[in-house]
Amino acid sequence: ADCLDFVLQDQCDIIDKHTQSGLDLVEKYVKFVKERTEIEQNYAKQLRNLTKKYSPKRGSKEELECRFSNHQAFLDILNEMNDYAGQRELIAENMMINICIELTKYLQELKQERKTHLSEAKKAQQSLEGTYKQLDNSKKRFEREWREAEKAAQYAEKTDQDLNATKADVEKAKQQAHMRTHIAEECKNDYALQLQKYNKEQNQFYFTDMPLIFSRLQDMDERRIKKLAQGYILFADTERQVMPIIGKCLEGISRAGTNVNEKNDSVVLIEQHKSGFERPGDVEFEDYSQGINRASSDSSLGTPKGPLELLGKNRNKTFRLFNKKSKVDPISLSMLIYHPFSTPPTPSPANGPPSPKFGRDPLSYCLKEINKTVKPRISSFRTLKRTSVDTEGFTHLPPEQRRKRLQQKIDDISKELQKEMDQSEALGKMKDVYEKNPQMGDPASLAPQITQTAQNMERLRGELNKYEVSFLNPVMPFEFCLHDQNFSCVLFSPGAISDDTDSSQAIYTEFDDDFEEEEVAAPIGQCTALYNFPGSSEGTISMQEGEVLSVVEEDKGDGWTRVRRNNGDEGYIPTSYATITLNK
């Protein structure tokens, strides 16, 4: 029994240590996964901060450049990386819920179950040990009483044989021996009963109770191992579940690179910044020697020479800026226009063609002749001084840029106006709340803000209307100043000039009849007007919806086509206002 107890105690210690080691492993794995989730969360946080750092701010230059495919591709990559960071956060969240929390809860249950089983084993062992002590005590008592009984029997026999002993002594000795023998028999029976009880309990302990407890501990440990194995699998499956989405993020990054179109980006840049002007012609030779030779005789405009004399002969003739008889190169005229043309009315306020190229005018020719006859102070047309520039209406910009700046200004004012309208609506609702619930606030306290918001809205509506009018009804500035030592300042604007113009201005307002007339260009096609066009700007021609006109010069890419009526009137119309059919 002692040997069995030792073996049993040894086995219990082994099982105790083994099951405790298994629980420690579960605890260690939970801690490992927790640290992994912290790494994932920090990684996701760093990725989000990285994408936020490189993402363009709203309204910034970088956001405006997203019209280019390579800039948009980088923005797409940032968005994909932000989604990728979200998947890393999802990995951490699922690992924490499905592994850490579940295993921690299961670990507490295992600890309690293990404690119960070990407690039952300890109780069974203590009970067996108690029974064994009772058996040992009864055995020792039986042994002691049996010795006493033998001594009493020997004493009675010895007394019976003693001749000197009385009959009473012999009888007493026999009674004592008989009593001791009876007690010894009772102890013997008790010992037998205790032995039977112990053997039964020991058999129950070794063959039933402890095997059952060990079996339960074994089952617990195997369930613990199985649960831990599932946790191992979840560690991989948790990340595998988001791999398709991560793969899509990576595919999106690759797609962003594939969508980059270098040719299209160049076209977008060109379309964004093209001015709509013709390329300048060759710079002509300026013969200063003629100015020196004639300085003494041609110091004023009173005695014009050369073509200026011819101009002076016809002071009473009306000057037309776009005289179809002139043979001046259109590029020369565009060089003289310091202010860029604005766009005329178009069917859609969002888009409009740049202004037409006004050609066939004698201005460059006249100014060249001025330089020949008068000592100039200007070495080239680049030194022409501007008149007052309408920077607010952006008329100082090229047509395409002016249209875009106006559109941008309209959009900005519209956004600001919308904010003020939203604020006004919010203040109105707050005022209603205060009126219905005075304890929440005083409605009168909102009056200054409501008034200020209304004023802001009125101001913004005025500004918006002004820029929309400029966008829909563009002006065509065509005036510049010439400065010379012999001229104070001559303001030259298009349009007819009255007959009472003084002689100092005659050289600009009159043409000679002897200019060589240009042959009328043959029509290259026909067009039918889709809309009414007033033709109020200089160089344009009016037309009515459905009117058929002859096309004499096709659109050069600036949105304008030159047409002619049957009566010979010519001018430009917006290309988008008509259906054009060119001769083959």
Secondary structure, DSSP 8 states (H G I E B T S, - for coil): -HHHHHHHHHHHHHHHHHHHHHHHHHHHHHHHHHHHHHHHHHHHHHHHHHHHHHS--TTSHHHHGGGSHHHHHHHHHHHHHHHHHHHHHHHHHHHIIIIIIHHHHHHHHHHHHHHHHHHHHHHHHHHHHHHHHHHHHHHHHHHHHHHHHHHHHHHHHHHHH-TTS-HHHHHHHHHHHHHHHHHHHHHHHHHHHHHHHHHHHHHHIIIIIHHHHHHHHHHHHHHHHHHHHHHHHHHHHHHHHHHHHHHHHHHHHHHHHHT--HHHHHHHHHHHH--------------HHHHHHTTTT-SSTTS--THHHHHHTTTTS---TT-TT----HHHHHHH--S-------SSTT---------S-SHHHHHHHHHHHS--S-SSGGG-B-----TTTTTTS-HHHHHHHHHHHHHHHHHHHHHHHHHHHHHHHHHHHHHH-GGG--GGGGHHHHHHHHHHHHHHHHHHHHHHHHHHS------EEEEETTEEEEEE-SS---TT--HHHHHHH---TTS---------EEEEESS-B---STTB--B-TT-EEEEEE---SSSEEEEE-TTS-EEEEEGGGEEEEE--
